[in-house]
Amino acid sequence: MKLAFSAILALAAICILPAVGEHTADYWSTEARQFSLNGSYEEAVASYDRALELDTSNASLLIGKGLALANLGKYSEAIDIFDQALVSNSSNADAWYFKGLALTMGLEKYEEGISSFDNALEINPAYYDAWMSRGLAQGNAGKLDESLASFEAAIRINPRDPKSWNNKGVVLLEQGKYQDARLSFDKALELDPNYVVAQKNKELTQQDLIQDNFYELDDILYRAKQQEGSLMS
């Protein structure tokens, strides 16, 4: 099973832009965030570098630079930067989380990514996005039971997000639990009636149910014919 990832997104922040002449770390950081929000990731990296010249061990600046690199597809470089942030603060759940995303989404190193998500969740057990990404990585690694458990944990934290219900349904569908999968897709569509992905997954599940019921009926008829034949002999 191949589960889809969302794009790595920049951390949201509301900042007041200092006067241009100040050229403080905050100034360069604010400029970098604005570049990231505009999708100008090369310029964002350059601005983060200027900020880091003034504040070398700032974990937030390092994470921002790592995100910009990841959005440029430079996943290995991004991981190196996230590691620098973790040297600065090993208890930074965001650094572990984004490192996990770069490992799994960018490099398809699912086991290493799962380990990073585990570290993020050890620091913050209520980290919803980490549970979701952990479930995706586990699903892509073929660990369906573990993947299902991660999505269920995400649902307990935020039962109103249709994506978690959809992802749970995908895992159940892969496990051949068609009725349960359909219920999950129904829940996703209850929360968001316009959720196209969940609607398509529900349709696939219904097709699998029909096919499964056909094979079950065919098997019953086959066994009945066998039994009839044995009685006649």
Secondary structure, DSSP 4 states (H G I P E B T S, - for coil): --PPPPPP-PPP---PPPPGGG--HHHHHHHHHHHHHTT-HHHHHHHHHHHHHHSTT-HHHHHHHHHHHHHTT-HHHHHHHHHHHHHH-TT-HHHHHHHHHIIIIIT--HHHHHHHHHHHHHH-TT-HHHHHHHHHHHHHTT-HHHHHHHHHHHHHH-TT-HHHHHHHHHHHHHTT-HHHHHHHHHHHHHH-TT-HHHHHHHHHHHHHHHHHHHHHHHHHHHHHHHHHHHHH-
